[in-house]
Amino acid sequence: MALTGKKMKGLIAATFTPMTECGGDVNLSVIQQYVDFLVHTQNVKNIFVNGTTGEGMSLSVKERKSLAEEWVKHAKGKMDNVIVHVGCLSLEDAKDLAAHAASCGADAISAVSPSFIKPSNPDALVLYLKEVAAAAPNLPFYYYHIPQLTDVRFQVTSLVGKMQLQIPSFRGVKFTDVNLMEFGRCINQYKELDFFYGVDEQLLGALAFGAKGAVGSTYNYLGAKTNKMLAAFEEGDLNKAREIENQIQDFIALVFSMGWGLPEFKNIMSLVSKINLGPPRLPLLSSWKPEDTEKTTTAMNKLDLI
C-alpha cells in the first residue's frame, strides 16, 4: 500500500493458518485455493495474516515468514492489501518479521503488545512499537489492540496521540475490544487514521460510530453476507442491516453456547470453503465431533448464512 495516506476500507479476513492433519505442520499448499475462495466466493480482498486467528504466536519465526511469503505471492493481482502481523514477545523477532514483511511485498504490518513481560506504561509500549515499525519504515503500521488476550489496557486515544508523534509510519489501530465508546472517540479525534473494528458480532454498532473497515475471522466464510450488511448500511437501510447482523449474532451465539472457540471456527471455515485447514496447534484442541458438521450446516442454512 506504501505510505500514500490512502485509507483502507471494507472487510479484512483474519486468515486461519492451514495445518497438516498428521504432525500439525504448516500446510502452504492450500493457500492459493484459500485466496481464490475469499476473492471469488466471499468478495473479500484484504487479509490480516499470522494474527490471533492465524495462531501466529504459536508459530515459529521461520513458519511465519514462509506464510507471509505464500499469502503475498498468491494475493498479488487478486487482493488489495495483505497486512502481516509481526508482533512477538521478543522485540528482535518482531523487528525481523517486520523487515521480512517489507522484503516479501506485504502492504502493511501490525503488531500486538507483548503480553508476558508487559510494558510498564504507555510510553514503554510506544517505544517498543516504534522500534518494530522502524524495521519496515516504508510500510503502513497498525497497532493491534486486543486487551482480552494481552491484558494491556492503556487508553487507546492517548496511545494513538503518542504513536502519531513518534512513529512516522503509524496509520491506525486494529481495535479488538467491545468498548465502543473508546472506539468512537478514536474515530472522532483522529479522522485521518484507519480504525479497523475487530469484534465481528458488534460490527453494526461500530459502523454507527464511523467504522470504515473491519478485521475478523468470520469474514473468511461470512464475508459475502457481511458485505450485504455493509451495503445496506451505506444505503441507509438500517432495518436490513440489523436483520443481517442479527442472523450473524444468532450464529455466533450458538457457537459460543456450545463452548466453541478458535479451533471450531477453523472447522467451520473448512466446512464452508471445502478446504481442509487441518487442526489447530497445541495448546489449542478442537472439540469438533462428526455430528457437528450437520448441526453447523443446518444452523447456517436456517439463518440464511450460506
Sequence and secondary structure as in RCSB ss.txt:
>XXXX:A:sequence
MALTGKKMKGLIAATFTPMTECGGDVNLSVIQQYVDFLVHTQNVKNIFVNGTTGEGMSLSVKERKSLAEEWVKHA
KGKMDNVIVHVGCLSLEDAKDLAAHAASCGADAISAVSPSFIKPSNPDALVLYLKEVAAAAPNLPFYYYHIPQLT
DVRFQVTSLVGKMQLQIPSFRGVKFTDVNLMEFGRCINQYKELDFFYGVDEQLLGALAFGAKGAVGSTYNYLGAK
TNKMLAAFEEGDLNKAREIENQIQDFIALVFSMGWGLPEFKNIMSLVSKINLGPPRLPLLSSWKPEDTEKTTTAM
NKLDLI
>XXXX:A:secstr
  SS     EEEEE    B TTT  B GGGHHHHHHHHHHTS   EEEESSTTTTGGGS HHHHHHHHHHHHHHH
TTT SEEEEE   SSHHHHHHHHHHHHHHT SEEEEE  SSS  SSHHHHHHHHHHHHHTSTTS EEEEE HHHH
     HHHHHHHHHHH TTEEEEEE SS HHHHHHHHHH TTSEEEE  GGGHHHHHHTT  EEEESGGGTSHHH
HHHHHHHHHTT HHHHHHHHHHHHHHHHHHHHTT  HHHHHHHHHHHH        TT      HHHHHHHHHHH
HHTT  
